[in-house]
Amino acid sequence: MPKEPEARTFQFSDRSGDHTVKVWCDGRVYDETTEAYRPVYSYSITTPEWEFVSNDLHGAANEIPNVNAASQSLFAFLYSCQQGMPKSGGGFERNQSDTADLFPPHVREWAYLFAEQIELLYGDLYREGAKKTK
């Protein structure tokens, strides 16, 4: 059985340069509520102008760490947070989506700019996961 990758790196590009999203597992933490261990994932979004790093993705109770599933979740959150962004008069409306507050405004704007690529990557990761469960 092939071993899961320890990290996944995804590349995006535009006129400003290269952008990178990296997702990795930081290990497992004990959840007193469920009395189970859950994988914790970190991710970074690096652009030519800024870097955002967080560790707020968690796997299911007693789940074997799965970086592909964590990456799929991250892209689902990023795609969701950017929906409804442009205002008719220009600029960005920061509170139209229920998930708008999941990320800082600059990350939300980044997700809006790369929404099509994020959606495609989400689909690719979904298909990869579906193949493994067959």
C-alpha positions in Angstrom: 0.0 0.0 0.0 1.5 3.4 -1.0 2.5 5.7 1.9 0.6 9.0 2.2 2.8 12.0 1.5 3.9 14.0 4.5 3.2 17.3 2.8 1.5 18.5 -0.4 2.6 21.6 -2.3 0.4 23.3 -4.8 1.6 26.0 -7.2 -0.3 29.0 -8.5 1.0 31.8 -10.8 -0.2 35.2 -12.0 1.5 38.4 -13.2 2.8 39.1 -9.7 4.8 35.9 -9.6 4.5 32.4 -8.1 2.2 31.5 -5.2 2.5 28.3 -3.2 0.1 26.5 -0.9 1.6 23.8 1.3 -0.3 21.5 3.7 1.3 19.1 6.2 0.4 17.1 9.3 1.7 18.4 12.6 0.9 15.2 14.5 -2.1 14.2 16.6 -3.7 15.9 19.6 -5.9 14.4 22.3 -9.5 15.6 22.2 -11.0 15.3 25.7 -14.6 15.7 24.4 -14.4 12.6 22.2 -11.6 10.9 24.1 -9.8 10.3 20.9 -6.7 11.5 19.0 -7.2 13.7 16.0 -4.7 14.7 13.3 -3.8 18.4 13.2 -2.7 19.9 9.9 -0.9 23.2 9.2 -0.8 25.1 6.0 1.0 28.0 4.5 0.0 30.3 1.6 3.0 32.1 0.2 2.7 34.9 -2.3 5.3 37.4 -3.6 3.9 40.0 -1.1 2.9 38.0 2.0 2.8 34.6 3.8 -0.1 33.2 5.9 0.5 30.2 8.1 -2.1 28.5 10.3 -2.8 25.1 12.0 -6.6 25.1 12.3 -7.4 22.0 10.2 -8.3 18.8 12.1 -9.0 15.3 11.0 -11.6 13.0 12.4 -11.3 11.2 15.7 -8.7 8.4 15.5 -8.2 9.0 11.8 -5.0 8.1 10.2 -3.3 11.3 9.1 -4.3 12.1 5.5 -2.7 15.2 3.9 -4.7 14.8 0.7 -8.0 15.0 2.7 -6.7 18.0 4.7 -5.7 19.7 1.4 -9.2 19.1 0.0 -10.7 20.6 3.2 -8.5 23.7 2.9 -9.5 24.3 -0.7 -13.1 23.8 0.2 -12.8 26.5 2.9 -10.9 28.8 0.6 -13.4 28.4 -2.2 -16.3 29.0 0.1 -14.8 32.1 1.8 -14.4 34.0 -1.4 -17.9 33.5 -2.8 -19.8 36.7 -3.2 -16.7 39.0 -3.1 -17.0 41.7 -5.8 -19.2 44.6 -5.1 -21.1 46.1 -8.0 -19.3 49.5 -7.5 -15.8 47.8 -7.4 -13.7 46.7 -4.5 -14.5 43.8 -2.2 -17.4 43.1 0.0 -15.9 41.3 3.0 -19.1 40.0 4.8 -21.3 38.4 2.1 -20.2 34.8 2.7 -21.0 32.8 5.9 -17.4 31.7 5.8 -15.9 35.1 5.1 -14.4 35.3 8.6 -12.5 32.1 8.3 -9.5 33.9 6.8 -8.1 37.4 6.9 -9.2 39.8 4.1 -6.0 39.4 2.1 -6.3 35.6 2.1 -9.9 35.9 1.0 -9.0 38.2 -1.8 -6.2 35.8 -2.9 -8.8 33.0 -2.9 -11.1 35.1 -5.1 -8.3 35.7 -7.6 -7.5 31.9 -7.8 -11.0 30.6 -7.4 -11.0 28.6 -10.6 -7.8 26.9 -9.9 -8.9 26.2 -6.3 -12.1 24.6 -7.6 -10.1 22.4 -10.0 -7.6 21.3 -7.4 -10.5 20.4 -5.0 -12.0 18.2 -7.7 -8.7 16.6 -8.4 -8.2 15.8 -4.7 -11.8 14.5 -4.5 -11.2 12.1 -7.4 -7.9 11.0 -5.9 -9.6 10.1 -2.6 -12.4 8.3 -4.4 -9.9 6.1 -6.3 -8.3 5.1 -3.0 -11.6 4.0 -1.4 -12.5 1.7 -4.3 
